[in-house]
Amino acid sequence: MKFEVDHIYHVYNRGNNSQRVFFSRENYLFFLQEIEFSDQVTPSNLRTKRRSLNDSISIMLRSYARAIQKQEKTTGSLFQNRTKANCLTEIEGITPSWFHTCSGTKINIPDPGKDYLQVCFDYIHQNPVRSGLVKRAEEWEFSSYTDYYGLRNGQLIHRERMKESGLELRLDSAGD
């Protein structure tokens, strides 16, 4: 993955063979702790060492996978082989993404008439609702939704960047 300074990216992966990757609340908390630890990469590091963010993501996922393998007494890949990233602030950098809805699998093909950054922001925050984990986005403890909405003071968000980017947190956002 190639990351450039001053752009916003949607970085994602999922369980290998669509398997679960979180088995308890503590797993989520540990994963968030790993993200916070790997968040030590600064924009100045990106200028001098382009792979530092890639390395941080890779190390974070490997560390989490080892902990889950030990916990669940399993071996093999926890995550799919490749972590993906979509640049959300440069339309040329966006590649089609697949996602599942109640009406089937859809492909996200960027439409210059839509604000893809807002669409992705909404989609991420509505994922727990779509997956049936909660009825409302603010009920999902492990989402940044409650931080952006002001119900919690999370450390992994950047409210000013959200405002600068023109993003709005929508209570009824469906993401498509």
C-alpha positions as CSV (number, residue, x, y, z in Angstrom):
1,M,0.0,0.0,0.0
2,K,1.2,3.5,-0.8
3,F,0.3,6.2,1.6
4,E,0.8,9.9,1.0
5,V,0.8,12.7,3.5
6,D,-2.4,14.8,3.8
7,H,-4.7,12.2,2.4
8,I,-7.4,10.1,4.3
9,Y,-7.4,6.4,3.8
10,H,-9.9,3.6,4.5
11,V,-7.7,0.7,5.6
12,Y,-9.4,-2.6,6.0
13,N,-9.1,-6.4,6.3
14,R,-11.3,-9.2,7.4
15,G,-11.1,-12.7,8.8
16,N,-9.5,-15.3,6.6
17,N,-12.3,-17.4,5.0
18,S,-14.7,-14.9,6.6
19,Q,-14.0,-16.3,10.1
20,R,-14.6,-14.4,13.3
21,V,-11.6,-12.3,14.5
22,F,-13.1,-11.1,17.8
23,F,-14.3,-13.6,20.4
24,S,-14.9,-11.4,23.4
25,R,-15.0,-7.8,24.6
26,E,-11.4,-8.1,25.7
27,N,-10.4,-8.9,22.2
28,Y,-11.8,-5.7,20.9
29,L,-10.1,-3.7,23.7
30,F,-6.8,-5.4,23.0
31,F,-7.1,-4.7,19.3
32,L,-7.8,-1.0,20.0
33,Q,-4.8,-0.9,22.3
34,E,-2.7,-2.4,19.4
35,I,-4.0,0.4,17.1
36,E,-3.2,3.1,19.6
37,F,0.4,1.6,20.0
38,S,0.9,1.5,16.2
39,D,-0.5,5.0,15.9
40,Q,3.0,6.3,16.8
41,V,3.7,6.8,13.1
42,T,3.8,10.6,12.4
43,P,3.5,12.4,9.1
44,S,7.2,13.3,9.2
45,N,8.0,9.5,9.4
46,L,5.9,8.9,6.3
47,R,8.0,11.4,4.3
48,T,11.3,9.6,5.2
49,K,10.1,6.0,5.5
50,R,7.2,5.3,3.2
51,R,6.8,1.7,4.5
52,S,6.6,2.7,8.2
53,L,2.8,2.8,8.2
54,N,2.6,-0.4,6.2
55,D,5.0,-2.0,8.7
56,S,2.9,-0.7,11.7
57,I,-0.3,-2.2,10.3
58,S,1.4,-5.5,9.6
59,I,3.0,-5.7,13.0
60,M,-0.4,-4.8,14.7
61,L,-2.3,-7.5,12.8
62,R,0.4,-10.1,13.4
63,S,0.5,-9.3,17.1
64,Y,-3.3,-9.5,17.4
65,A,-3.4,-12.7,15.4
66,R,-0.8,-14.4,17.7
67,A,-2.8,-13.4,20.8
68,I,-6.0,-14.9,19.3
69,Q,-4.2,-18.0,18.2
70,K,-2.9,-18.5,21.7
71,Q,-6.3,-17.7,23.2
72,E,-8.3,-20.0,20.9
73,K,-5.6,-22.7,20.7
74,T,-5.5,-22.4,16.9
75,T,-2.9,-22.0,14.1
76,G,-3.0,-20.5,10.6
77,S,-4.0,-17.1,9.3
78,L,-6.5,-15.1,11.2
79,F,-6.8,-12.3,8.7
80,Q,-6.9,-12.4,4.9
81,N,-3.5,-12.2,3.2
82,R,-3.7,-8.6,2.1
83,T,-4.8,-5.6,4.0
84,K,-6.3,-3.1,1.6
85,A,-6.5,0.7,1.6
86,N,-8.6,3.1,-0.4
87,C,-7.6,6.8,-0.7
88,L,-10.8,8.7,0.1
89,T,-9.5,12.2,-0.7
90,E,-8.2,11.6,-4.2
91,I,-10.8,10.1,-6.5
92,E,-8.1,8.6,-8.8
93,G,-6.8,6.6,-5.9
94,I,-10.1,4.8,-5.2
95,T,-10.5,1.3,-6.3
96,P,-13.9,-0.6,-6.3
97,S,-14.7,-2.3,-3.0
98,W,-17.2,-5.1,-2.3
99,F,-19.6,-5.0,0.6
100,H,-22.5,-7.0,1.7
101,T,-26.0,-5.7,2.3
102,C,-29.3,-7.4,3.2
103,S,-30.1,-7.4,-0.5
104,G,-26.9,-9.1,-1.5
105,T,-23.3,-8.2,-2.4
106,K,-22.7,-4.8,-4.0
107,I,-19.7,-3.2,-5.6
108,N,-18.8,0.3,-4.7
109,I,-17.8,2.1,-7.9
110,P,-16.9,5.7,-7.2
111,D,-19.3,8.2,-8.7
112,P,-17.8,11.7,-9.1
113,G,-21.2,13.1,-8.2
114,K,-21.1,11.5,-4.7
115,D,-18.8,12.5,-1.9
116,Y,-17.0,9.2,-1.4
117,L,-15.4,10.3,1.8
118,Q,-18.8,10.9,3.4
119,V,-20.2,7.7,1.9
120,C,-17.3,5.7,3.4
121,F,-17.6,7.5,6.8
122,D,-21.3,6.6,6.9
123,Y,-20.7,3.0,5.8
124,I,-18.1,2.4,8.5
125,H,-20.3,3.8,11.2
126,Q,-23.4,1.9,10.1
127,N,-21.6,-1.5,9.7
128,P,-22.5,-2.7,13.2
129,V,-26.2,-1.9,12.5
130,R,-26.1,-3.6,9.1
131,S,-24.5,-6.7,10.6
132,G,-27.2,-6.9,13.2
133,L,-24.9,-6.3,16.2
134,V,-26.9,-3.3,17.4
135,K,-30.0,-1.4,16.4
136,R,-28.4,2.0,16.4
137,A,-24.8,3.0,15.6
138,E,-24.2,4.8,18.9
139,E,-24.9,1.5,20.7
140,W,-21.7,-0.2,19.3
141,E,-19.0,0.3,22.0
142,F,-16.1,-0.3,19.6
143,S,-17.0,2.3,17.0
144,S,-15.7,5.8,16.8
145,Y,-19.3,6.9,16.2
146,T,-19.8,7.8,19.9
147,D,-16.5,9.7,19.9
148,Y,-17.4,11.8,16.9
149,Y,-21.0,12.3,18.3
150,G,-19.5,13.6,21.6
151,L,-20.8,10.8,23.8
152,R,-17.3,9.6,24.6
153,N,-13.8,11.1,24.5
154,G,-11.9,8.6,22.3
155,Q,-8.2,9.0,21.6
156,L,-8.1,7.5,18.1
157,I,-10.2,10.1,16.3
158,H,-9.4,13.5,14.9
159,R,-12.5,15.8,15.2
160,E,-10.8,18.8,13.5
161,R,-9.8,16.7,10.5
162,M,-13.4,15.5,10.2
163,K,-14.7,19.1,10.3
164,E,-12.0,20.3,7.8
165,S,-13.0,17.5,5.4
166,G,-16.7,18.5,5.6
167,L,-17.8,15.2,7.1
168,E,-21.1,15.1,9.0
169,L,-22.1,12.5,11.5
170,R,-25.6,11.4,10.6
171,L,-27.9,9.6,12.9
172,D,-29.8,8.0,10.1
173,S,-27.0,7.5,7.6
174,A,-27.3,4.4,5.5
175,G,-24.0,4.7,3.7
176,D,-25.3,4.1,0.2
